[in-house]
Amino acid sequence: MSAAAYNVAVVGPISSVSVPGTTIIILNEAEACFDLLDKRSAIYSERPFFQFGGEMVGLSGTTTLLPCGPEFKIHRKEFHKYIGTAAAMKRFIELEEIETLRFLFRLLDEPAKLVEHIRTTAGAIILKISHGYTVAPHGSDPFVDLADAVLEIFSASLVPGAWIVDILPPLRHLPDWLPGLGFKKTARKWNAATMDLINKPFEFVKHQMVSVPHKATCLIRIHNFTIDNAISQKLGSETPSFASSLIERNVSNEYNMKWMSATMYGGGADTTVSAVTTFFLAMIRFPAVLKKAQAEVDRVIGRARLPSYADRERLPQMSHDPAIYHDPFTFKPERFLGENPEPDPRNLAFGFGRRCFIFIFGICPGKELADSSLFLSVAMVVAAFYITHAKDSSGRSIEAADEYSPGIISHPRPFDYSIKPRDEKAVSLIRAILDDHPFDSGDAGVLSSL
């Protein structure tokens, strides 16, 4: 019996475990999550205090760790206003489509760099939205690298019981040379990276607003939607990046606005990378599902073009509780289709209450952005590529390991794979992408100069 099944069958819907300095309450059923985190969110939305991660590393300003109060309400309001509705997200569909098409091009050219391409694409979309920043067209990007490094710091610094100073807070005031206080050096190093993440990109936005106002303040053409009439009149038919919108409207103090902007990347990039990487792993392990998906895409769209968001309506599409899902540990995407579909897992995937996922409250305000990004990634990849097991020197299939890393966001561990275009028509469609959407030069040089 798995640990999850044991908890539900033997322990019950709610259990707890004590680690040094705190007690962790574990909710084993979706119903318990809804009852406590949704229906009683007013009393179960607070965050614990982290001496190491929050105070010493400097993560206390992120929406994740803010106490319920005026600042947290400002974060909630601004995230919801900017990306929290389907109407708001219509502005960004074109951006998502273009960057996903570029993802196909990168994947065709260098299939061995799958996860790197996924990270680049997620970063390109979210950083354009959050800071109006264009990532480097090829190779690594300093903003993406810095943000990903701080996400790793975030995950490591908030593990309950991992840092002795969380158990004995006065230790932070003792001299560094005393035995057992190596965490202080680690905290200083991680704090420097954290401050770079909130300061440098925000300075980039302010710099661009002054020196190149059209490029800096504007994100992408909008479709009959405005955040703020005054901003809309000033910018015409363009949408401001999230950070420039905050600055223009002076919604809070600068420190708070820096953290709101940085949190948007932290809340969306890593989760998207994990989900898209998991899709590739699932297609390798369940080739029959990939064949069904390709047949459906071919039937609805044909082979003369690649899917777009406009095709979504024509392409239909806790989570392991046997009381809710029949045979829950069998991979059957079709369970969510037909006349009597099983409950939509997105009701669980995007969290509960005011504090779901990494940093968000209630239903994740990035849900629409994530949902559309995942649809485009899956539909376009299915239309263009075969995803199969890698082969060893003898031609035998190499099993793709179904293993995940620990942490706040769990990622598939590295696995072997083979990705090839379905045919020459797919190659032609992908190669033609840059004719319509050539890579931009990127803003890495400007960011590095600040």
Buried (B, 14 or more C-beta within 10 A) or exposed (E): EEEBBEBBEEEEBBBEEEEEBEEEEEBBBBBBBBBBBBEEBEEBBBBEBBBBBBBBBBBBBBBBBBEBEEBBEBBBEBBBBBBBBEEBBBBBBBBBBBBBBBBBBBBBEEBEBBBBBBBBBBBBBBBBBBBBBBBBBEEBBBBBBBBBBBBBBBBBBBBBEBBBBBBEBEBBEEEEEEEEBEBBEBBEEBBEBBBBBBBBBBEBBBBBBEEBEEBBBBBBEBEEEBBBEEBBEEBEEBBBBBBBBBBBBEBBEBEBBBBBBBBBBBBBBBBBBBBBBBBBBBBBBBEEBBEBBBEBBEEEBEBEEBBBBEBBEEBEBBBBBEEBBEEBEEEBEEBBEEEEEBBEBBBBBBBBBBBBBBBBBBBBBBBBBBBBBBBBBBBBBBBBBBBBBBEEEEEEEBEBEEEBEEBBBEBBEEBBBBBBBBEEEBBEBBBBBEEEBEBEEBBBEBBEEE
